Structure formats: C-alpha cells, structure tokens
Amino acid sequence: MAADGALSFPVVAVNEALTKHLFDNRYGTGQSTIDGILRATNILIAGRNVVVAGYGWVGRGIVSRMSGHGAHVTVIEIDPVRALEALMDGYQVMTVGQAAPWGDLFVTATGNVNVFRREHFASMKDGAIMANSGHFDAELDLDALRALAEGHVRDVRENVQEFDLGGKKLNLIAEGRLVNLGAAEGHPAAVMDMSFANQALSAEYVALHHTELEPRVYVVPEAIDAEVARLKLAALGIELEPMTAEQAAYVSSWQHGT
Ligand SMILES: NC(=O)c1ccc[n+]([C@@H]2O[C@H](COP(=O)([O-])OP(=O)(O)OC[C@H]3O[C@@H](n4cnc5c(N)ncnc54)[C@H](O)[C@@H]3O)[C@@H](O)[C@H]2O)c1
C-alpha cells in the first residue's frame, strides 16, 4: 500500500520485531500447530514422512518440533537461501511435485496461495493428512480438492474431513484454516505476551511521535524490541550478564578488537 501511495497513516510492522517472529511465529506456531494436528487426529508423528511448505519463522518452528517428535521431514521452499538452510539443518528439500507422493502429513506455512493443487492431491498417498498453519484457508487449493472428491466428503472426526477421490482418501484438518486455531487453542499466553507488548508499545510510539511520522511502514524501534526482551527475562526471573568496563571498552574500540 505504501508503494502504491494507498497508505494514509503510519504503520508499525510488529511482525518484524525480533521479539515477535523469533518467538510467536517460531515457538508459538511450532507448538500449537502440532497441538492442533494431534487433537484432531491423535496420530503418532514418530516415523512419519512430514512435509512442511515454507521454511520461514513458522515453518522452522513446525519443522524443528516435528523432527523432535521423530518425523522424517521434507521442506518445500521457493527461496534458495532458506532451502539451503533447511538442507543444512538436516532436512530433505523437494519440490511440491516430488513431496506429494512421499508425504504422510502435509503442513503449509508459506503465506502464499495454492501451494498444493489438483495434480498434487492426485499423486498423494491414500490416507494422507493435510493441514495449514499459514495464510487463512488459501494455501491448499480446496476448490480443486472438492472437485476431485465429487461430493464424497465426510467428517471422520471432529475437525477432520475425509475426501474420497475414488481409490484413495485424503484427510483435511480444520477445513484448511489455521490448524492451531481451528483444532487447538492457538499460542500459549507465555509467548503472545511479547507480541501484544510489541503492539502496545508500538501503538504508544505512534501516538507519541505521530507528528514526525509519514504514511509509510516503519520497523518496530530497536529500543522497544530490546525492552520487550528485557521485560520478558525479568518476568522469568532471569538476569543478564553485564559487561565489565574493560569488556565495554574492548568491544567498542577499533585499536584492540579484531
Ligand atoms: N498459525 C498462526 O498462528 C500463525 C502465526 C504467525 C504467522 N502465521 C502465518 O504463517 C505464514 C508464514 O509466516 P512466517 O513468519 O514464517 O513468514 P516468512 O516470510 O518468514 O516465511 C514464509 C516462507 O514461505 C516461503 N514460501 C513462499 N511461497 C512459497 C511457496 N509457494 N512454496 C514454498 N515456500 C514458499 C518463503 O520463501 C518463506 O521462506 C504467514 O502467512 C503468517 O501470517 C501464522
């Protein structure tokens, strides 16, 4: 909107705060996505082939926790750096077409549309399970899935729909909407506190500085990000190690440091 001149007020992108996406997106969504999948299906994750689309903050959280449960994990990415990171973190990287017949459980976390489409549903295994933890209900092409099932859709458990494609059945959790909200309770308060603190302090920042701000997108001021981390540590009763005067002089000096 800013680039198109369509933004009429200043915006602070709270998601870009480190104390938001490193924790809410990664650990909050990582945990609550698994919570939603398990509440809906009660499957055993250990030993399953799990495909995660998107290796951003949300995807990384889901992948690390799936891996911790003993899944074999494959990542799908469009970004070469993130694909490489996933590979060197120890996961397989495949295209959607390669992953579709391999996976037992598919989770999307890309923020994009129609990551899994008609041809991918057609090549999935009988009994495959799909869930989305990214963007609304847009990441799976549900119109195509419904069309393939030709009306042969039934509820097999609370929050699980089975699509009979004739010869095989595919399962969809929480209608392809955010699985951690549709089939579980979202993130614990112990991580949302930092997201809400960023929102509150950013709103205060806009209120206090509105005369200097333009109608564009601002990052959360570093001081707010650091303050949220400080407050969270204090709430947890954890102390930071202060630098000695010698260390402070050393790290700020160009004569002594490397
Ligand atoms: N479920 C929740 O509670 C929750 C919480 C936070 C964020 N989100 C949502 O999760 C989504 C991801 O958030 P994030 O912080 O990880 O964002 P991000 O930008 O860090 O990561 C998204 C990743 O998906 C990749 N990607 C984009 N299109 C792709 C495609 N077609 N195939 C494969 N990979 C693709 C990008 O390259 C990127 O690495 C967003 O839609 C966000 O709104 C959900």
PDBQT file of the ligand as one rigid body, heavy atoms in Angstrom, charges set to zero:
ROOT
HETATM    1  N1  LIG A 301      -0.912 -20.051  12.612  1.00  0.00    +0.000 N 
HETATM    2  C1  LIG A 301      -0.508 -18.991  13.281  1.00  0.00    +0.000 C 
HETATM    3  O1  LIG A 301      -0.890 -18.765  14.434  1.00  0.00    +0.000 OA
HETATM    4  C2  LIG A 301       0.474 -18.060  12.646  1.00  0.00    +0.000 A 
HETATM    5  C3  LIG A 301       1.335 -17.300  13.449  1.00  0.00    +0.000 A 
HETATM    6  C4  LIG A 301       2.257 -16.454  12.822  1.00  0.00    +0.000 A 
HETATM    7  C5  LIG A 301       2.263 -16.371  11.432  1.00  0.00    +0.000 A 
HETATM    8  N2  LIG A 301       1.386 -17.104  10.699  1.00  0.00    +0.000 N 
HETATM    9  C6  LIG A 301       1.367 -17.055   9.232  1.00  0.00    +0.000 C 
HETATM   10  O2  LIG A 301       2.303 -18.019   8.741  1.00  0.00    +0.000 OA
HETATM   11  C7  LIG A 301       2.765 -17.614   7.452  1.00  0.00    +0.000 C 
HETATM   12  C8  LIG A 301       4.291 -17.665   7.437  1.00  0.00    +0.000 C 
HETATM   13  O3  LIG A 301       4.819 -16.764   8.398  1.00  0.00    +0.000 OA
HETATM   14  P1  LIG A 301       6.400 -16.634   8.598  1.00  0.00    +0.000 P 
HETATM   15  O4  LIG A 301       6.623 -15.690   9.715  1.00  0.00    +0.000 OA
HETATM   16  O5  LIG A 301       7.022 -17.981   8.621  1.00  0.00    +0.000 OA
HETATM   17  O6  LIG A 301       6.768 -15.894   7.215  1.00  0.00    +0.000 OA
HETATM   18  P2  LIG A 301       8.140 -15.952   6.434  1.00  0.00    +0.000 P 
HETATM   19  O7  LIG A 301       8.043 -14.916   5.373  1.00  0.00    +0.000 OA
HETATM   20  O8  LIG A 301       9.293 -15.915   7.398  1.00  0.00    +0.000 OA
HETATM   21  O9  LIG A 301       8.156 -17.414   5.767  1.00  0.00    +0.000 OA
HETATM   22  C9  LIG A 301       7.393 -17.814   4.678  1.00  0.00    +0.000 C 
HETATM   23  C10 LIG A 301       8.274 -18.757   3.842  1.00  0.00    +0.000 C 
HETATM   24  O10 LIG A 301       7.475 -19.378   2.845  1.00  0.00    +0.000 OA
HETATM   25  C11 LIG A 301       8.225 -19.423   1.641  1.00  0.00    +0.000 C 
HETATM   26  N3  LIG A 301       7.282 -19.540   0.517  1.00  0.00    +0.000 N 
HETATM   27  C12 LIG A 301       6.508 -18.579  -0.047  1.00  0.00    +0.000 A 
HETATM   28  N4  LIG A 301       5.797 -19.090  -1.060  1.00  0.00    +0.000 NA
HETATM   29  C13 LIG A 301       6.098 -20.411  -1.115  1.00  0.00    +0.000 A 
HETATM   30  C14 LIG A 301       5.661 -21.499  -1.922  1.00  0.00    +0.000 A 
HETATM   31  N5  LIG A 301       4.769 -21.307  -2.917  1.00  0.00    +0.000 N 
HETATM   32  N6  LIG A 301       6.189 -22.731  -1.693  1.00  0.00    +0.000 NA
HETATM   33  C15 LIG A 301       7.099 -22.929  -0.700  1.00  0.00    +0.000 A 
HETATM   34  N7  LIG A 301       7.549 -21.944   0.099  1.00  0.00    +0.000 NA
HETATM   35  C16 LIG A 301       7.046 -20.702  -0.106  1.00  0.00    +0.000 A 
HETATM   36  C17 LIG A 301       9.022 -18.119   1.644  1.00  0.00    +0.000 C 
HETATM   37  O11 LIG A 301      10.142 -18.210   0.793  1.00  0.00    +0.000 OA
HETATM   38  C18 LIG A 301       9.408 -18.016   3.123  1.00  0.00    +0.000 C 
HETATM   39  O12 LIG A 301      10.649 -18.635   3.405  1.00  0.00    +0.000 OA
HETATM   40  C19 LIG A 301       2.187 -16.208   7.225  1.00  0.00    +0.000 C 
HETATM   41  O13 LIG A 301       1.028 -16.321   6.419  1.00  0.00    +0.000 OA
HETATM   42  C20 LIG A 301       1.795 -15.743   8.611  1.00  0.00    +0.000 C 
HETATM   43  O14 LIG A 301       0.729 -14.818   8.602  1.00  0.00    +0.000 OA
HETATM   44  C21 LIG A 301       0.508 -17.966  11.271  1.00  0.00    +0.000 A 
ENDROOT
TORSDOF 0
